[in-house]
Amino acid sequence: ELSDLLMNLKKTGTIFQAGKFYALQDDASLYEKRVKGNMRALPLLQKADKISKFLFQFPFVSAVFISGSLSKNFADENADIDFFIITKTNRLWVARTFMHLFKKLTFIFNKQHFFCMNYYIDETALQIEEKNEFTATEILTLIPSSGNNAVPRFFKQNEWVNDYYPNYSLIKNEPKNKLTDNLLKKIIEFLFQNNFGNHIDNYLMELTNKRWKQKEKNKHISKTGRRMGLRAEKHSCKPNPYFFQKKLLNKYYNRFYEIVRKSEKINEEKKSAFLN
């Protein structure tokens, strides 16, 4: 059925084929871009896997996923390595601070683009709050690289993605690298697993929230031209969905209905020609 449908869409000029790929535009360069992007992703995925093992050994980290375009097996010439992080309960901000202090050092060697840790949740907030096509796609394509039993629990909590992609099952229930905590990690976690740790975690959250609210107020723009924003909460730290998700979803829906209308118009014209 899918093959027949694709063939009909090609005949009507609704979609176009280049090699083994389909596109909404009749542009051969898209095929070349896709193939080159897939090839660039291979060595970066191997590097990301090694980095994830390193990141897992930071205090209070429970799991590290490869995310972003690299998790879709694609990398452009300026690709970053993005990570989705799960931390232990009520220590997200301690974990994030340790990791971002390390990231500051990577700027010295111009390696900061290998450590884009831009989405954090802790083990009490495993279900993603925003439920839409965008977040469903991101969850389904996450690569669970390093972690522990937080990985299967995360996917279990997000089975709602099947409502958007019923034919794409969540089969990645275990991390590729199932790791245990090293001694230094255990010692640091022990030192912060008390009321002092609670106070520090809350303080770091409030400090980050204050700083990012000021950035949003000043309408800071990222190097890619996107409006910068961060939603800093007790159990999650993520890019503000209003500045990206909403814009992307609106573009998606507009494009989708444009294609539907085009297809309906072509079918009506074919029907009219047949009747005449």
C-alpha positions as protocol buffer text, in pm:
chain_id: "A"
residue {
  index: 1
  type: GLU
  ca { x: 0 y: 0 z: 0 }
}
residue {
  index: 2
  type: LEU
  ca { x: 282 y: 237 z: 88 }
}
residue {
  index: 3
  type: SER
  ca { x: 465 y: 166 z: -239 }
}
residue {
  index: 4
  type: ASP
  ca { x: 148 y: 229 z: -441 }
}
residue {
  index: 5
  type: LEU
  ca { x: 82 y: 553 z: -255 }
}
residue {
  index: 6
  type: LEU
  ca { x: 437 y: 678 z: -310 }
}
residue {
  index: 7
  type: MET
  ca { x: 409 y: 593 z: -680 }
}
residue {
  index: 8
  type: ASN
  ca { x: 84 y: 789 z: -712 }
}
residue {
  index: 9
  type: LEU
  ca { x: 231 y: 1089 z: -527 }
}
residue {
  index: 10
  type: LYS
  ca { x: 528 y: 1085 z: -766 }
}
residue {
  index: 11
  type: LYS
  ca { x: 298 y: 1074 z: -1070 }
}
residue {
  index: 12
  type: THR
  ca { x: 106 y: 1378 z: -949 }
}
residue {
  index: 13
  type: GLY
  ca { x: 426 y: 1572 z: -870 }
}
residue {
  index: 14
  type: THR
  ca { x: 341 y: 1593 z: -501 }
}
residue {
  index: 15
  type: ILE
  ca { x: 671 y: 1428 z: -407 }
}
residue {
  index: 16
  type: PHE
  ca { x: 995 y: 1356 z: -591 }
}
residue {
  index: 17
  type: GLN
  ca { x: 1245 y: 1073 z: -577 }
}
residue {
  index: 18
  type: ALA
  ca { x: 1625 y: 1093 z: -581 }
}
residue {
  index: 19
  type: GLY
  ca { x: 1807 y: 764 z: -534 }
}
residue {
  index: 20
  type: LYS
  ca { x: 1645 y: 580 z: -244 }
}
residue {
  index: 21
  type: PHE
  ca { x: 1505 y: 898 z: -87 }
}
residue {
  index: 22
  type: TYR
  ca { x: 1184 y: 1095 z: -135 }
}
residue {
  index: 23
  type: ALA
  ca { x: 1153 y: 1473 z: -105 }
}
residue {
  index: 24
  type: LEU
  ca { x: 894 y: 1750 z: -127 }
}
residue {
  index: 25
  type: GLN
  ca { x: 1117 y: 1944 z: -368 }
}
residue {
  index: 26
  type: ASP
  ca { x: 1258 y: 1848 z: -707 }
}
residue {
  index: 27
  type: ASP
  ca { x: 1615 y: 1921 z: -602 }
}
residue {
  index: 28
  type: ALA
  ca { x: 1893 y: 1666 z: -661 }
}
residue {
  index: 29
  type: SER
  ca { x: 2124 y: 1853 z: -424 }
}
residue {
  index: 30
  type: LEU
  ca { x: 1904 y: 1740 z: -133 }
}
residue {
  index: 31
  type: TYR
  ca { x: 2001 y: 1380 z: -210 }
}
residue {
  index: 32
  type: GLU
  ca { x: 2371 y: 1468 z: -210 }
}
residue {
  index: 33
  type: LYS
  ca { x: 2331 y: 1661 z: 114 }
}
residue {
  index: 34
  type: ARG
  ca { x: 2155 y: 1368 z: 279 }
}
residue {
  index: 35
  type: VAL
  ca { x: 2416 y: 1110 z: 173 }
}
residue {
  index: 36
  type: LYS
  ca { x: 2708 y: 1333 z: 280 }
}
residue {
  index: 37
  type: GLY
  ca { x: 2534 y: 1403 z: 612 }
}
residue {
  index: 38
  type: ASN
  ca { x: 2489 y: 1032 z: 676 }
}
residue {
  index: 39
  type: MET
  ca { x: 2857 y: 969 z: 604 }
}
residue {
  index: 40
  type: ARG
  ca { x: 2972 y: 1252 z: 832 }
}
residue {
  index: 41
  type: ALA
  ca { x: 2758 y: 1114 z: 1113 }
}
residue {
  index: 42
  type: LEU
  ca { x: 2937 y: 777 z: 1133 }
}
residue {
  index: 43
  type: PRO
  ca { x: 3263 y: 892 z: 1299 }
}
residue {
  index: 44
  type: LEU
  ca { x: 3076 y: 1149 z: 1512 }
}
residue {
  index: 45
  type: LEU
  ca { x: 2846 y: 877 z: 1649 }
}
residue {
  index: 46
  type: GLN
  ca { x: 3150 y: 677 z: 1756 }
}
residue {
  index: 47
  type: LYS
  ca { x: 3297 y: 985 z: 1924 }
}
residue {
  index: 48
  type: ALA
  ca { x: 2962 y: 1064 z: 2090 }
}
residue {
  index: 49
  type: ASP
  ca { x: 2946 y: 713 z: 2231 }
}
residue {
  index: 50
  type: LYS
  ca { x: 3288 y: 755 z: 2396 }
}
residue {
  index: 51
  type: ILE
  ca { x: 3195 y: 1098 z: 2530 }
}
residue {
  index: 52
  type: SER
  ca { x: 2872 y: 959 z: 2677 }
}
residue {
  index: 53
  type: LYS
  ca { x: 3072 y: 708 z: 2885 }
}
residue {
  index: 54
  type: PHE
  ca { x: 3276 y: 997 z: 3022 }
}
residue {
  index: 55
  type: LEU
  ca { x: 2969 y: 1212 z: 3096 }
}
residue {
  index: 56
  type: PHE
  ca { x: 2799 y: 926 z: 3279 }
}
residue {
  index: 57
  type: GLN
  ca { x: 3074 y: 937 z: 3544 }
}
residue {
  index: 58
  type: PHE
  ca { x: 2977 y: 1287 z: 3654 }
}
residue {
  index: 59
  type: PRO
  ca { x: 2799 y: 1297 z: 3993 }
}
residue {
  index: 60
  type: PHE
  ca { x: 2428 y: 1219 z: 3993 }
}
residue {
  index: 61
  type: VAL
  ca { x: 2409 y: 1128 z: 3622 }
}
residue {
  index: 62
  type: SER
  ca { x: 2181 y: 828 z: 3557 }
}
residue {
  index: 63
  type: ALA
  ca { x: 2176 y: 813 z: 3177 }
}
residue {
  index: 64
  type: VAL
  ca { x: 2321 y: 984 z: 2871 }
}
residue {
  index: 65
  type: PHE
  ca { x: 2143 y: 981 z: 2534 }
}
residue {
  index: 66
  type: ILE
  ca { x: 2271 y: 1106 z: 2199 }
}
residue {
  index: 67
  type: SER
  ca { x: 2013 y: 1350 z: 2060 }
}
residue {
  index: 68
  type: GLY
  ca { x: 1972 y: 1619 z: 1795 }
}
residue {
  index: 69
  type: SER
  ca { x: 2047 y: 1565 z: 1427 }
}
residue {
  index: 70
  type: LEU
  ca { x: 2321 y: 1312 z: 1508 }
}
residue {
  index: 71
  type: SER
  ca { x: 2063 y: 1078 z: 1661 }
}
residue {
  index: 72
  type: LYS
  ca { x: 1894 y: 1081 z: 1318 }
}
residue {
  index: 73
  type: ASN
  ca { x: 2224 y: 967 z: 1164 }
}
residue {
  index: 74
  type: PHE
  ca { x: 2291 y: 1307 z: 1005 }
}
residue {
  index: 75
  type: ALA
  ca { x: 2562 y: 1568 z: 1052 }
}
residue {
  index: 76
  type: ASP
  ca { x: 2628 y: 1884 z: 853 }
}
residue {
  index: 77
  type: GLU
  ca { x: 2969 y: 2050 z: 822 }
}
residue {
  index: 78
  type: ASN
  ca { x: 2928 y: 2240 z: 1150 }
}
residue {
  index: 79
  type: ALA
  ca { x: 2755 y: 1965 z: 1348 }
}
residue {
  index: 80
  type: ASP
  ca { x: 2749 y: 1967 z: 1727 }
}
residue {
  index: 81
  type: ILE
  ca { x: 2716 y: 1658 z: 1944 }
}
residue {
  index: 82
  type: ASP
  ca { x: 2397 y: 1698 z: 2148 }
}
residue {
  index: 83
  type: PHE
  ca { x: 2317 y: 1503 z: 2464 }
}
residue {
  index: 84
  type: PHE
  ca { x: 1998 y: 1439 z: 2659 }
}
residue {
  index: 85
  type: ILE
  ca { x: 2075 y: 1374 z: 3028 }
}
residue {
  index: 86
  type: ILE
  ca { x: 1880 y: 1200 z: 3306 }
}
residue {
  index: 87
  type: THR
  ca { x: 1997 y: 1274 z: 3660 }
}
residue {
  index: 88
  type: LYS
  ca { x: 1915 y: 1130 z: 3999 }
}
residue {
  index: 89
  type: THR
  ca { x: 1621 y: 1275 z: 4192 }
}
residue {
  index: 90
  type: ASN
  ca { x: 1657 y: 1631 z: 4322 }
}
residue {
  index: 91
  type: ARG
  ca { x: 2018 y: 1666 z: 4210 }
}
residue {
  index: 92
  type: LEU
  ca { x: 1972 y: 1784 z: 3852 }
}
residue {
  index: 93
  type: TRP
  ca { x: 2125 y: 2126 z: 3917 }
}
residue {
  index: 94
  type: VAL
  ca { x: 2426 y: 1990 z: 4104 }
}
residue {
  index: 95
  type: ALA
  ca { x: 2489 y: 1745 z: 3817 }
}
residue {
  index: 96
  type: ARG
  ca { x: 2438 y: 2011 z: 3550 }
}
residue {
  index: 97
  type: THR
  ca { x: 2674 y: 2254 z: 3724 }
}
residue {
  index: 98
  type: PHE
  ca { x: 2955 y: 1998 z: 3749 }
}
residue {
  index: 99
  type: MET
  ca { x: 2910 y: 1915 z: 3380 }
}
residue {
  index: 100
  type: HIS
  ca { x: 2896 y: 2275 z: 3263 }
}
residue {
  index: 101
  type: LEU
  ca { x: 3199 y: 2372 z: 3468 }
}
residue {
  index: 102
  type: PHE
  ca { x: 3383 y: 2104 z: 3274 }
}
residue {
  index: 103
  type: LYS
  ca { x: 3238 y: 2239 z: 2949 }
}
residue {
  index: 104
  type: LYS
  ca { x: 3393 y: 2578 z: 3026 }
}
residue {
  index: 105
  type: LEU
  ca { x: 3733 y: 2408 z: 3005 }
}
residue {
  index: 106
  type: THR
  ca { x: 3655 y: 2265 z: 2661 }
}
residue {
  index: 107
  type: PHE
  ca { x: 3644 y: 2619 z: 2519 }
}
residue {
  index: 108
  type: ILE
  ca { x: 4020 y: 2638 z: 2575 }
}
residue {
  index: 109
  type: PHE
  ca { x: 4070 y: 2355 z: 2325 }
}
residue {
  index: 110
  type: ASN
  ca { x: 3780 y: 2458 z: 2097 }
}
residue {
  index: 111
  type: LYS
  ca { x: 3599 y: 2130 z: 2172 }
}
residue {
  index: 112
  type: GLN
  ca { x: 3284 y: 2280 z: 2323 }
}
residue {
  index: 113
  type: HIS
  ca { x: 3072 y: 2167 z: 2026 }
}
residue {
  index: 114
  type: PHE
  ca { x: 3132 y: 1805 z: 2133 }
}
residue {
  index: 115
  type: PHE
  ca { x: 2963 y: 1865 z: 2469 }
}
residue {
  index: 116
  type: CYS
  ca { x: 2622 y: 2023 z: 2398 }
}
residue {
  index: 117
  type: MET
  ca { x: 2429 y: 1909 z: 2705 }
}
residue {
  index: 118
  type: ASN
  ca { x: 2110 y: 2103 z: 2644 }
}
residue {
  index: 119
  type: TYR
  ca { x: 1826 y: 1895 z: 2792 }
}
residue {
  index: 120
  type: TYR
  ca { x: 1811 y: 1758 z: 3146 }
}
residue {
  index: 121
  type: ILE
  ca { x: 1543 y: 1577 z: 3344 }
}
residue {
  index: 122
  type: ASP
  ca { x: 1568 y: 1393 z: 3674 }
}
residue {
  index: 123
  type: GLU
  ca { x: 1425 y: 1054 z: 3763 }
}
residue {
  index: 124
  type: THR
  ca { x: 1104 y: 1200 z: 3905 }
}
residue {
  index: 125
  type: ALA
  ca { x: 1018 y: 1371 z: 3575 }
}
residue {
  index: 126
  type: LEU
  ca { x: 1081 y: 1097 z: 3320 }
}
residue {
  index: 127
  type: GLN
  ca { x: 764 y: 1169 z: 3121 }
}
residue {
  index: 128
  type: ILE
  ca { x: 817 y: 1456 z: 2878 }
}
residue {
  index: 129
  type: GLU
  ca { x: 565 y: 1732 z: 2945 }
}
residue {
  index: 130
  type: GLU
  ca { x: 517 y: 1859 z: 2589 }
}
residue {
  index: 131
  type: LYS
  ca { x: 344 y: 1590 z: 2382 }
}
residue {
  index: 132
  type: ASN
  ca { x: 347 y: 1661 z: 2009 }
}
residue {
  index: 133
  type: GLU
  ca { x: 499 y: 1546 z: 1679 }
}
residue {
  index: 134
  type: PHE
  ca { x: 827 y: 1721 z: 1753 }
}
residue {
  index: 135
  type: THR
  ca { x: 888 y: 1571 z: 2099 }
}
residue {
  index: 136
  type: ALA
  ca { x: 763 y: 1228 z: 1985 }
}
residue {
  index: 137
  type: THR
  ca { x: 1017 y: 1232 z: 1701 }
}
residue {
  index: 138
  type: GLU
  ca { x: 1295 y: 1336 z: 1937 }
}
residue {
  index: 139
  type: ILE
  ca { x: 1216 y: 1061 z: 2188 }
}
residue {
  index: 140
  type: LEU
  ca { x: 1191 y: 787 z: 1925 }
}
residue {
  index: 141
  type: THR
  ca { x: 1526 y: 882 z: 1774 }
}
residue {
  index: 142
  type: LEU
  ca { x: 1717 y: 921 z: 2102 }
}
residue {
  index: 143
  type: ILE
  ca { x: 2014 y: 685 z: 2122 }
}
residue {
  index: 144
  type: PRO
  ca { x: 2055 y: 552 z: 2478 }
}
residue {
  index: 145
  type: SER
  ca { x: 2433 y: 541 z: 2482 }
}
residue {
  index: 146
  type: SER
  ca { x: 2533 y: 510 z: 2849 }
}
residue {
  index: 147
  type: GLY
  ca { x: 2336 y: 460 z: 3167 }
}
residue {
  index: 148
  type: ASN
  ca { x: 2156 y: 234 z: 3409 }
}
residue {
  index: 149
  type: ASN
  ca { x: 1799 y: 123 z: 3473 }
}
residue {
  index: 150
  type: ALA
  ca { x: 1674 y: 481 z: 3423 }
}
residue {
  index: 151
  type: VAL
  ca { x: 1675 y: 415 z: 3046 }
}
residue {
  index: 152
  type: PRO
  ca { x: 1395 y: 152 z: 3029 }
}
residue {
  index: 153
  type: ARG
  ca { x: 1192 y: 351 z: 3283 }
}
residue {
  index: 154
  type: PHE
  ca { x: 1222 y: 662 z: 3067 }
}
residue {
  index: 155
  type: PHE
  ca { x: 1091 y: 483 z: 2757 }
}
residue {
  index: 156
  type: LYS
  ca { x: 815 y: 319 z: 2963 }
}
residue {
  index: 157
  type: GLN
  ca { x: 699 y: 661 z: 3086 }
}
residue {
  index: 158
  type: ASN
  ca { x: 687 y: 794 z: 2730 }
}
residue {
  index: 159
  type: GLU
  ca { x: 487 y: 526 z: 2552 }
}
residue {
  index: 160
  type: TRP
  ca { x: 247 y: 806 z: 2455 }
}
residue {
  index: 161
  type: VAL
  ca { x: 471 y: 855 z: 2147 }
}
residue {
  index: 162
  type: ASN
  ca { x: 295 y: 554 z: 1995 }
}
residue {
  index: 163
  type: ASP
  ca { x: -10 y: 777 z: 1951 }
}
residue {
  index: 164
  type: TYR
  ca { x: 193 y: 975 z: 1697 }
}
residue {
  index: 165
  type: TYR
  ca { x: 397 y: 689 z: 1550 }
}
residue {
  index: 166
  type: PRO
  ca { x: 197 y: 366 z: 1598 }
}
residue {
  index: 167
  type: ASN
  ca { x: 421 y: 169 z: 1360 }
}
residue {
  index: 168
  type: TYR
  ca { x: 747 y: 270 z: 1527 }
}
residue {
  index: 169
  type: SER
  ca { x: 791 y: 81 z: 1851 }
}
residue {
  index: 170
  type: LEU
  ca { x: 1021 y: 176 z: 2137 }
}
residue {
  index: 171
  type: ILE
  ca { x: 1262 y: -114 z: 2126 }
}
residue {
  index: 172
  type: LYS
  ca { x: 1569 y: 62 z: 2272 }
}
residue {
  index: 173
  type: ASN
  ca { x: 1495 y: -33 z: 2632 }
}
residue {
  index: 174
  type: GLU
  ca { x: 1855 y: -76 z: 2743 }
}
residue {
  index: 175
  type: PRO
  ca { x: 2157 y: 155 z: 2716 }
}
residue {
  index: 176
  type: LYS
  ca { x: 2431 y: 49 z: 2478 }
}
residue {
  index: 177
  type: ASN
  ca { x: 2684 y: 87 z: 2760 }
}
residue {
  index: 178
  type: LYS
  ca { x: 2537 y: -27 z: 3091 }
}
residue {
  index: 179
  type: LEU
  ca { x: 2778 y: 131 z: 3338 }
}
residue {
  index: 180
  type: THR
  ca { x: 2834 y: 142 z: 3711 }
}
residue {
  index: 181
  type: ASP
  ca { x: 2939 y: 444 z: 3917 }
}
residue {
  index: 182
  type: ASN
  ca { x: 3311 y: 493 z: 3982 }
}
residue {
  index: 183
  type: LEU
  ca { x: 3450 y: 557 z: 4330 }
}
residue {
  index: 184
  type: LEU
  ca { x: 3494 y: 934 z: 4290 }
}
residue {
  index: 185
  type: LYS
  ca { x: 3134 y: 970 z: 4170 }
}
residue {
  index: 186
  type: LYS
  ca { x: 3008 y: 775 z: 4472 }
}
residue {
  index: 187
  type: ILE
  ca { x: 3210 y: 989 z: 4713 }
}
residue {
  index: 188
  type: ILE
  ca { x: 3088 y: 1320 z: 4568 }
}
residue {
  index: 189
  type: GLU
  ca { x: 2727 y: 1197 z: 4566 }
}
residue {
  index: 190
  type: PHE
  ca { x: 2762 y: 1093 z: 4932 }
}
residue {
  index: 191
  type: LEU
  ca { x: 2887 y: 1441 z: 5025 }
}
residue {
  index: 192
  type: PHE
  ca { x: 2586 y: 1608 z: 4857 }
}
residue {
  index: 193
  type: GLN
  ca { x: 2318 y: 1358 z: 4963 }
}
residue {
  index: 194
  type: ASN
  ca { x: 2192 y: 1566 z: 5257 }
}
residue {
  index: 195
  type: ASN
  ca { x: 2022 y: 1895 z: 5342 }
}
residue {
  index: 196
  type: PHE
  ca { x: 2330 y: 2085 z: 5227 }
}
residue {
  index: 197
  type: GLY
  ca { x: 2290 y: 1919 z: 4887 }
}
residue {
  index: 198
  type: ASN
  ca { x: 1922 y: 2018 z: 4879 }
}
residue {
  index: 199
  type: HIS
  ca { x: 2014 y: 2379 z: 4952 }
}
residue {
  index: 200
  type: ILE
  ca { x: 2288 y: 2387 z: 4687 }
}
residue {
  index: 201
  type: ASP
  ca { x: 2064 y: 2230 z: 4423 }
}
residue {
  index: 202
  type: ASN
  ca { x: 1786 y: 2484 z: 4485 }
}
residue {
  index: 203
  type: TYR
  ca { x: 2034 y: 2772 z: 4485 }
}
residue {
  index: 204
  type: LEU
  ca { x: 2188 y: 2664 z: 4153 }
}
residue {
  index: 205
  type: MET
  ca { x: 1840 y: 2634 z: 3996 }
}
residue {
  index: 206
  type: GLU
  ca { x: 1740 y: 2984 z: 4110 }
}
residue {
  index: 207
  type: LEU
  ca { x: 2071 y: 3130 z: 3994 }
}
residue {
  index: 208
  type: THR
  ca { x: 2037 y: 2974 z: 3648 }
}
residue {
  index: 209
  type: ASN
  ca { x: 1672 y: 3073 z: 3619 }
}
residue {
  index: 210
  type: LYS
  ca { x: 1752 y: 3435 z: 3704 }
}
residue {
  index: 211
  type: ARG
  ca { x: 2036 y: 3451 z: 3451 }
}
residue {
  index: 212
  type: TRP
  ca { x: 1829 y: 3299 z: 3168 }
}
residue {
  index: 213
  type: LYS
  ca { x: 1526 y: 3517 z: 3235 }
}
residue {
  index: 214
  type: GLN
  ca { x: 1754 y: 3814 z: 3181 }
}
residue {
  index: 215
  type: LYS
  ca { x: 1877 y: 3664 z: 2852 }
}
residue {
  index: 216
  type: GLU
  ca { x: 1520 y: 3611 z: 2735 }
}
residue {
  index: 217
  type: LYS
  ca { x: 1431 y: 3965 z: 2836 }
}
residue {
  index: 218
  type: ASN
  ca { x: 1725 y: 4095 z: 2630 }
}
residue {
  index: 219
  type: LYS
  ca { x: 1622 y: 3870 z: 2338 }
}
residue {
  index: 220
  type: HIS
  ca { x: 1959 y: 3703 z: 2301 }
}
residue {
  index: 221
  type: ILE
  ca { x: 2016 y: 3517 z: 1972 }
}
residue {
  index: 222
  type: SER
  ca { x: 2223 y: 3198 z: 1936 }
}
residue {
  index: 223
  type: LYS
  ca { x: 2499 y: 3148 z: 1677 }
}
residue {
  index: 224
  type: THR
  ca { x: 2241 y: 2970 z: 1457 }
}
residue {
  index: 225
  type: GLY
  ca { x: 2010 y: 3271 z: 1466 }
}
residue {
  index: 226
  type: ARG
  ca { x: 1753 y: 3127 z: 1706 }
}
residue {
  index: 227
  type: ARG
  ca { x: 1603 y: 3310 z: 2001 }
}
residue {
  index: 228
  type: MET
  ca { x: 1770 y: 3184 z: 2319 }
}
residue {
  index: 229
  type: GLY
  ca { x: 1560 y: 3064 z: 2610 }
}
residue {
  index: 230
  type: LEU
  ca { x: 1575 y: 2813 z: 2893 }
}
residue {
  index: 231
  type: ARG
  ca { x: 1305 y: 2669 z: 3114 }
}
residue {
  index: 232
  type: ALA
  ca { x: 1471 y: 2604 z: 3450 }
}
residue {
  index: 233
  type: GLU
  ca { x: 1258 y: 2397 z: 3688 }
}
residue {
  index: 234
  type: LYS
  ca { x: 1334 y: 2172 z: 3985 }
}
residue {
  index: 235
  type: HIS
  ca { x: 1315 y: 1845 z: 3790 }
}
residue {
  index: 236
  type: SER
  ca { x: 1395 y: 1962 z: 3438 }
}
residue {
  index: 237
  type: CYS
  ca { x: 1615 y: 2200 z: 3243 }
}
residue {
  index: 238
  type: LYS
  ca { x: 1536 y: 2242 z: 2875 }
}
residue {
  index: 239
  type: PRO
  ca { x: 1524 y: 2493 z: 2590 }
}
residue {
  index: 240
  type: ASN
  ca { x: 1214 y: 2707 z: 2610 }
}
residue {
  index: 241
  type: PRO
  ca { x: 971 y: 2526 z: 2374 }
}
residue {
  index: 242
  type: TYR
  ca { x: 798 y: 2851 z: 2286 }
}
residue {
  index: 243
  type: PHE
  ca { x: 1101 y: 2978 z: 2093 }
}
residue {
  index: 244
  type: PHE
  ca { x: 1154 y: 2667 z: 1880 }
}
residue {
  index: 245
  type: GLN
  ca { x: 895 y: 2391 z: 1907 }
}
residue {
  index: 246
  type: LYS
  ca { x: 596 y: 2617 z: 1848 }
}
residue {
  index: 247
  type: LYS
  ca { x: 754 y: 2782 z: 1544 }
}
residue {
  index: 248
  type: LEU
  ca { x: 861 y: 2448 z: 1397 }
}
residue {
  index: 249
  type: LEU
  ca { x: 522 y: 2283 z: 1454 }
}
residue {
  index: 250
  type: ASN
  ca { x: 338 y: 2576 z: 1293 }
}
residue {
  index: 251
  type: LYS
  ca { x: 565 y: 2546 z: 990 }
}
residue {
  index: 252
  type: TYR
  ca { x: 503 y: 2171 z: 982 }
}
residue {
  index: 253
  type: TYR
  ca { x: 123 y: 2202 z: 998 }
}
residue {
  index: 254
  type: ASN
  ca { x: 115 y: 2476 z: 735 }
}
residue {
  index: 255
  type: ARG
  ca { x: 329 y: 2269 z: 500 }
}
residue {
  index: 256
  type: PHE
  ca { x: 127 y: 1956 z: 568 }
}
residue {
  index: 257
  type: TYR
  ca { x: -208 y: 2116 z: 487 }
}
residue {
  index: 258
  type: GLU
  ca { x: -57 y: 2285 z: 183 }
}
residue {
  index: 259
  type: ILE
  ca { x: 39 y: 1941 z: 47 }
}
residue {
  index: 260
  type: VAL
  ca { x: -303 y: 1798 z: 135 }
}
residue {
  index: 261
  type: ARG
  ca { x: -477 y: 2080 z: -52 }
}
residue {
  index: 262
  type: LYS
  ca { x: -247 y: 2034 z: -350 }
}
residue {
  index: 263
  type: SER
  ca { x: -316 y: 1661 z: -358 }
}
residue {
  index: 264
  type: GLU
  ca { x: -693 y: 1714 z: -328 }
}
residue {
  index: 265
  type: LYS
  ca { x: -687 y: 1969 z: -611 }
}
residue {
  index: 266
  type: ILE
  ca { x: -498 y: 1728 z: -840 }
}
residue {
  index: 267
  type: ASN
  ca { x: -742 y: 1446 z: -759 }
}
residue {
  index: 268
  type: GLU
  ca { x: -1040 y: 1672 z: -831 }
}
residue {
  index: 269
  type: GLU
  ca { x: -890 y: 1774 z: -1165 }
}
residue {
  index: 270
  type: LYS
  ca { x: -829 y: 1410 z: -1258 }
}
residue {
  index: 271
  type: LYS
  ca { x: -1183 y: 1321 z: -1157 }
}
residue {
  index: 272
  type: SER
  ca { x: -1329 y: 1610 z: -1357 }
}
residue {
  index: 273
  type: ALA
  ca { x: -1121 y: 1515 z: -1664 }
}
residue {
  index: 274
  type: PHE
  ca { x: -1239 y: 1154 z: -1636 }
}
residue {
  index: 275
  type: LEU
  ca { x: -1607 y: 1254 z: -1613 }
}
residue {
  index: 276
  type: ASN
  ca { x: -1576 y: 1487 z: -1910 }
}
